[in-house]
Amino acid sequence: MERDGLDAIFVPPHQGGDASESQPAPANHRVRVGRERRQKTRAHLLCAVLQVCSNESARSPAVIDDVAGYADVSRGTFYKYFDSLDQAIAELGNQLAEEMMRESPGSTMP
């Protein structure tokens, strides 16, 4: 059977020669970079939640548009990571509490 160009590109690692065994597959790099980018975006959104919520007043409570605008992302990006502003605030609170526990004297948390 004759191989076309796509078959040559998408050869599974176990079928490749010595070169593929010594170098990681490009997909692994893309997966790792994508995961790191998602983690950075999520952390960036949580920082925006902290800033926006710390500047809110009783007259103008924070809304998702405020967070998205501060983070310079779309509302869709916010919803990709969180179902609601309440969920993002709860996660931020959990992270801050864990950080405080780690930094407190006598803490046994790693």
Secondary structure, DSSP 8 states (H G I E B T S, - for coil): ----HHHHHT--GGGS-HHHHHS--HHHHHHHHHHHHHHHHHHHHHHHHHHHHHT--SSS---HHHHHHHHT--HHHHHHH-S-HHHHHHHHHHHHHHHHHHHSTT----
